[in-house]
Amino acid sequence: MKLAIISDTHAYDVTPWMEAVYERYLAPADVLLHCGDFASMSVWAWLAQHPAFHAVAGNMDDYSLSQELDVRRSLRLTGVEITMVHGFGYGPRVGLSASLARAFDGQADLVCFGHTHQPEWARYGAMRVVNPGSLREGGADPTLAYVTIGPDGDLTHESVSVPGTVEAVRRGGA
């Protein structure tokens, strides 16, 4: 099972770039997870077209969206316990993944989070944590993550740098 994990899109409207990214990178995934900071209800509603879409609220989401979404979501996919959160804190966010691993120790096999805008894949004991980075159009380096759940529950990770133009996204390169 292939999970496409995104976060920190910080978008107020769906753009042609976002449509191209969805078509190329997100729609083919079995499950789409968004770890918060959509910014707007319209982007959340548009991403909800994915048949297996799950999301949590971020600290920059508009009020109506923050009222719609939970700050934490847990789900079980093919025997793997997944916890989704956005993250927390200000200033340098060093140690956020370790803090989340401590907070959810024994409750999750995989913790998906955002907030730092920095891609990360780490192991804490038996737990894995993943931050897809920021899939923000016009950002310095838009990224997303794929996590594949194997037949034995093993997890593999791929970080993807997304091109910054519609044409490059459609071509599949920079």
C-alpha positions as CSV (number, residue, x, y, z in Angstrom):
1,M,0.0,0.0,0.0
2,K,1.4,3.4,-1.0
3,L,0.8,6.5,1.1
4,A,1.3,9.9,-0.3
5,I,2.0,12.3,2.6
6,I,2.0,16.0,2.3
7,S,1.9,19.0,4.6
8,D,2.2,22.8,4.8
9,T,0.7,23.6,1.5
10,H,-0.2,27.1,2.7
11,A,-2.6,27.7,-0.2
12,Y,-5.7,29.8,-0.3
13,D,-6.8,28.6,-3.8
14,V,-6.3,25.6,-6.0
15,T,-3.9,26.5,-8.7
16,P,-2.9,24.8,-12.0
17,W,0.4,23.8,-10.4
18,M,-1.5,22.1,-7.5
19,E,-3.8,20.3,-10.0
20,A,-0.8,19.0,-11.9
21,V,0.9,17.8,-8.7
22,Y,-2.3,16.1,-7.6
23,E,-2.6,14.3,-11.0
24,R,1.0,13.2,-11.2
25,Y,2.0,12.5,-7.5
26,L,-1.1,12.2,-5.3
27,A,-4.0,10.7,-7.2
28,P,-2.1,7.4,-8.0
29,A,-1.4,6.8,-4.2
30,D,-3.7,4.3,-2.4
31,V,-4.0,6.8,0.5
32,L,-3.4,10.6,0.8
33,L,-2.5,12.1,4.1
34,H,-2.2,15.8,4.8
35,C,-0.5,16.8,8.1
36,G,-2.0,20.3,8.3
37,D,-1.5,23.9,7.3
38,F,-3.7,23.8,4.2
39,A,-4.5,27.5,5.1
40,S,-8.0,27.3,3.5
41,M,-11.2,25.3,3.5
42,S,-11.2,25.3,-0.3
43,V,-7.9,23.5,-0.6
44,W,-9.0,20.9,1.9
45,A,-12.3,20.3,0.1
46,W,-10.5,19.9,-3.2
47,L,-8.0,17.4,-1.9
48,A,-10.9,15.4,-0.4
49,Q,-11.6,14.2,-3.9
50,H,-9.1,11.5,-3.2
51,P,-11.0,8.4,-2.2
52,A,-8.8,7.7,0.8
53,F,-8.0,11.1,2.1
54,H,-7.2,11.8,5.8
55,A,-6.1,15.1,7.3
56,V,-5.4,17.0,10.5
57,A,-5.5,20.7,11.4
58,G,-2.4,22.8,11.4
59,N,-1.6,26.0,13.3
60,M,-2.0,28.2,10.2
61,D,-5.4,26.9,9.0
62,D,-8.3,29.3,8.8
63,Y,-10.9,29.1,11.7
64,S,-13.6,27.2,9.8
65,L,-11.1,24.5,8.8
66,S,-9.6,24.3,12.3
67,Q,-13.1,23.7,13.6
68,E,-13.7,20.9,11.0
69,L,-10.5,18.9,11.5
70,D,-9.0,17.2,14.6
71,V,-5.4,18.1,15.7
72,R,-4.6,14.4,15.9
73,R,-5.9,11.5,13.9
74,S,-5.1,7.8,14.2
75,L,-5.8,5.1,11.6
76,R,-4.9,1.5,11.0
77,L,-3.8,0.5,7.5
78,T,-2.9,-3.1,6.7
79,G,-2.0,-3.7,10.3
80,V,0.1,-0.5,10.7
81,E,-1.0,2.0,13.4
82,I,-0.6,5.5,12.1
83,T,-0.9,8.8,14.0
84,M,-1.1,12.1,12.2
85,V,-0.4,15.5,13.8
86,H,0.8,18.8,12.6
87,G,3.5,19.6,15.2
88,F,4.0,22.3,17.7
89,G,6.4,24.9,19.0
90,Y,8.2,28.0,17.7
91,G,11.7,28.9,16.9
92,P,14.1,26.2,15.8
93,R,12.2,23.0,15.7
94,V,15.1,20.8,16.5
95,G,14.0,17.7,18.3
96,L,10.3,17.8,17.2
97,S,10.4,14.2,15.8
98,A,11.9,12.9,19.0
99,S,9.3,14.7,21.1
100,L,6.5,13.2,18.9
101,A,8.1,9.8,19.2
102,R,8.1,10.1,23.0
103,A,4.5,11.4,23.0
104,F,3.1,8.5,20.9
105,D,5.4,5.7,22.1
106,G,3.5,2.4,22.2
107,Q,0.6,4.0,20.4
108,A,1.8,4.1,16.8
109,D,4.1,2.4,14.3
110,L,4.3,5.5,12.1
111,V,3.9,9.1,13.1
112,C,3.3,11.6,10.3
113,F,3.8,15.3,11.0
114,G,4.6,18.6,9.4
115,H,5.2,22.1,10.8
116,T,9.0,22.3,10.3
117,H,8.9,22.3,6.4
118,Q,11.9,20.0,6.6
119,P,11.7,16.4,5.1
120,E,12.6,13.8,7.7
121,W,12.5,10.0,8.0
122,A,13.7,8.7,11.3
123,R,13.4,5.6,13.6
124,Y,12.9,5.7,17.3
125,G,12.9,2.2,18.6
126,A,10.3,0.3,16.6
127,M,8.5,3.6,15.6
128,R,9.1,5.5,12.4
129,V,8.4,9.2,12.0
130,V,8.0,11.0,8.7
131,N,7.8,14.7,7.8
132,P,7.1,15.2,4.1
133,G,8.4,18.8,4.2
134,S,6.3,21.6,2.6
135,L,4.3,21.2,-0.6
136,R,4.0,24.9,-1.0
137,E,3.8,26.4,-4.5
138,G,6.6,28.9,-4.9
139,G,8.5,27.5,-1.9
140,A,12.2,27.0,-2.0
141,D,11.9,23.2,-2.6
142,P,8.4,21.8,-2.6
143,T,8.5,18.2,-1.3
144,L,6.3,15.3,-0.4
145,A,6.9,11.8,0.9
146,Y,5.8,8.3,-0.1
147,V,5.7,5.6,2.5
148,T,5.0,2.1,1.3
149,I,3.6,-0.5,3.7
150,G,4.9,-3.9,2.6
151,P,3.1,-7.2,3.0
152,D,4.8,-7.9,6.4
153,G,4.1,-4.4,7.7
154,D,7.6,-3.2,6.8
155,L,7.8,0.5,5.9
156,T,9.9,2.1,3.1
157,H,10.2,5.8,2.4
158,E,10.9,8.0,-0.5
159,S,11.2,11.8,-0.4
160,V,10.2,13.6,-3.6
161,S,11.3,17.0,-4.7
162,V,8.5,18.5,-6.8
163,P,9.3,20.7,-9.8
164,G,8.1,24.3,-9.5
165,T,6.3,24.7,-12.8
166,V,3.2,23.1,-14.2
167,E,5.1,22.0,-17.3
168,A,7.9,20.4,-15.3
169,V,5.5,18.6,-13.1
170,R,3.7,17.1,-16.1
171,R,7.1,16.1,-17.6
172,G,8.2,14.6,-14.3
173,G,11.4,16.6,-13.9
174,A,12.9,19.9,-13.1
